[in-house]
Amino acid sequence: MKKFLFYLILIVSSKANSQTNVYPTHWWVGMKNSSLQIMIHNESNLGKQVTIDGKGVTIVKVYQPENKHYLFIDVKISRLATPGFYTFSFSSGEKIKYELKARVNKTALKFNQGVNASDLIYLMMPDRFSNGNPSNDQFEDLRDKDSDRSNPYVRHGGDLEGITNKLDYLNDIGATALWLTPVLENNTPKMQEGPYIMSGYHGYWITDHYKIDKRLGGIEAYKKMISLAHNKGIKIIQDAVYNHVSIYHHTVLDLPMKDWLNQWPTYQGTHHREEVFMDPYAAKSEKKIMTEGWFVPHLADLNLANQYCANFILQNTVWITEEYGVDGWRVDTYKYCDENFLNRVNDRLYEEFPTLTMFGEAVANSVPASAYFANNNLVVPFKHNAQGIIDFPLNSAILNSLNQRFGWTEGVTKIYMTLSQDFLYKDPMRNSIFLDNHDGNRFFSMVGEDVRKYKMGLGLLLTLRGIPQVYYGMENLTKNFMDPNDAAVRKDFPGGWNNDTLNKFNPENLNSKEREAFDYFKKMANFRKSSLAIGKGTLKQFIPQNGVYVYFRIHKEQVLMCVLNTNDTDTDLKLDRFAEVLNGVSFLDDVLNIKKVQVASSINIPSMSFQLYELKNK
């Protein structure tokens, strides 16, 4: 792989011009951290001697790596610095003007708010959701020129304007936050993945961290979408990719230094086993392969132990957060990254944006392994500082509860057992919980297209502890397995394109089952928006008995009783077991069926159902 990369660099460099590129493209005065490392790229040698003209900004260090096309300039921005342009002068005679901007009032603009358990995150892939501007579907100056909706493996034309056009729909169904897969430039040609030739329509093949892909509408479309979303009370979670970039990323085509990437004598993929981090018997060589092995051959693995590479990614994350005002980050391939880097970037984000939310995507096979990557109560050699993680163990437990028969460790008992291990997390309420996402089978398919199980799973998702995330189309029973691959679970949202014959953004066009699911989704999602018990309350669970699981969400101003009956028959649920919560309660307000249930010795729980009650005294 090393030889291949240098061969590629030589080809591209021979065609390059002498344009000067500066990263970050601009910065701000008034940041809590006064340090900034500026990376300058130019095909000419600018020389090591650099001066700056401007009060309040001083040069601390200049470093020129072995590739003379690059300079790294460490500067300090003091409190004396004011917004404006500062001139860097180089020994080559070139001068560069660099802008420092004033920070905006984040509170007034509703920027960087973070998300919490009262939110509902709606995950979407912009290219597959809605096409608001067909004129940006294709560009001849990009390496991938295709847009063809008949081909599931290439771009389809969905964009940021399309999302903006659907904000009222998203608000109406109860979504309070949007998680977008990466929107940065993916100027990568179609690549081979298995037997298929695919485009980077999903956004994970990043080629420039300071550009919004123009096929999605570019920077102005992104800013407009975020501004209008915030005005409607909808937050924005952006997808970060720290671990790797496309092999067509500008720093891969012309490497700043040899160890910018994790390079091997021949291609070395990762083994994906997170256990090596906490295994007291693990081999060092296998830990190295986990973090330094490549995800796939066309995604160059960044060496985040290299301080210059690490600063490039860290500062870009801060830059995007400040520039666009995003409310949080979902971090892709979290467990593959250099651990010290992860803590460092999290600390920096917490420092500059105290209310921001971050989730690490660490696909883990157990609760201890999942907790390892977040703030935790474990005694381990390395302590992670992420607020929360994407909760894969709870996802597995929910699916088991719906698809397995009840037993001592099977079926709904899995949820009880999984949540009983929450003592391993510092704050499990900050975990993001989910039923499906863009990397797996659709939930409705996984429960056998059973609407009863759909409602049961959704009821759990929207009332258990944590911050729930749904995948676009869940509200109308979108289904499919990853057959033959993930493109099958990333189909276009019907009605997002002008020539669609079916528009599922209009609930009147849903069939009877879809409408039943849609109405249930909307009622549950909008109920939880104002529920103090769900958003801020504690969780109390009781041991499942005979296939029935009961838990309470408790807040001083509201108490909810949640009951999951996984049996094929109705169940008379005796209430004396729950006296510590129900003592003094006169009746239960059936939230979903809008009726009152008198508290007696028992209540009837319909078969294969989720029931939600609000406790009332009068």
Buried (B, 14 or more C-beta within 10 A) or exposed (E): BEEEBEEBBEEEEEEBEEEEEBBBBEBBBBBEEBEBBBBBBBEEBBBEEBEBEBEBBBBEEBBBBEBBBBBBBBBEBEEEBBEBEBEBBBEBEBEBEBEBBEEEEBEEBBBBBBBBBBBBBBBBBBBBBBBBBBEBBBBEEBBBBBBBBEBBBBBBBBBBBBBBBBBEBBBBBBBBBBBBBBBBBBBBBBBEBEEEBBBBBBBBBBBBBBBBBBBBBBBEBBBBBBBBBBEEBBBBBBBBBBBBBBBBBBBBBBBBBBBBBBBBEEEBEBEEBBBBBBEEEBEEEBBEBBBBBBBBBBBBBBBBBBBBBBBBBBBBBBBBBBBBBBBBBBBBBBBBBBBEBBBBBBEBBBEBBEBBBBBBBBBBEBBBBBBBBBBBEBEEEEEBBBBBBBBBBBBBBBBBBBBBEBEEEEBBBBBBBBBEBBEBBBBBBBBBBBBBBBBBBBBBBBBEEBBBBBBBBBBBBBBBBBBBBBBBBBBBBBBBEBEEBBBBBBBBBBBBBEEBEEBBBEBEBBEEBBBBBBEBBBBBBBBBBEBBBBBBBEBBBBEBBEBBBBBBBBBEEBBBBBBBBBBEEEBEBEBEEBEEBBEEBEBBBBBBEEEEBEBEEEBEBBEBBBBBBBBBEE
